[in-house]
Amino acid sequence: MKKILLLILTVMFLGVGQTFAADQVCKIGLIDMEKFQQKSVAFQRIKLKLERKFENLKKKLDAEKKEVMKLEEELKKQSLMLSLDAKEDKRRELERKKRYYKYLYNEFSQEMKEAEQDAKRMVGKEIEKIVEKIGKTQGYTIILERRTLGLVYYKDSIDITDQVVAAYDKMKGSTK
């Protein structure tokens, strides 16, 4: 899909290039999302918030894992002293705890994936608006994301990532 889009853009620019060049200069911009994520103070706050949420979920999961391990250890230590019924009860309880741990693990994993996707979606929409505004106000013909469309080389002068970082942080009220 990306290759097709790149081919269409290439053909479009080559086909319209001569008439377009006579009327106006093509101004191309580029944004590097990896660089954006490293430099943006507001993005770092969002990332930190997600990491804290992950840590809280991990603590709950670790506590549940300790309970399972404790129950396993008790069963091993007491297996010779317990009656068959008591052993079976302990095994059932252990299996129930293991299933619950597995359920929590899956639930927390899903919750973290969804939180991360929601954050990416929100930031993506906000960045899209900022890039559109920069594109319109500064007269860009096209603005690309560095890692998409098979971009292999670009001149540093077309990189507008720093402008996007500054605008995003300003929008979010974040400064260094």
Secondary structure as GFF3:
##gff-version 3
##sequence-region A 1 176
A	DSSP	alpha_helix	2	23	.	.	.	ID=ss1
A	DSSP	beta_strand	28	31	.	.	.	ID=ss2
A	DSSP	alpha_helix	33	39	.	.	.	ID=ss3
A	DSSP	alpha_helix	41	78	.	.	.	ID=ss4
A	DSSP	alpha_helix	84	137	.	.	.	ID=ss5
A	DSSP	beta_strand	142	145	.	.	.	ID=ss6
A	DSSP	three_ten_helix	156	158	.	.	.	ID=ss7
A	DSSP	alpha_helix	161	172	.	.	.	ID=ss8
###
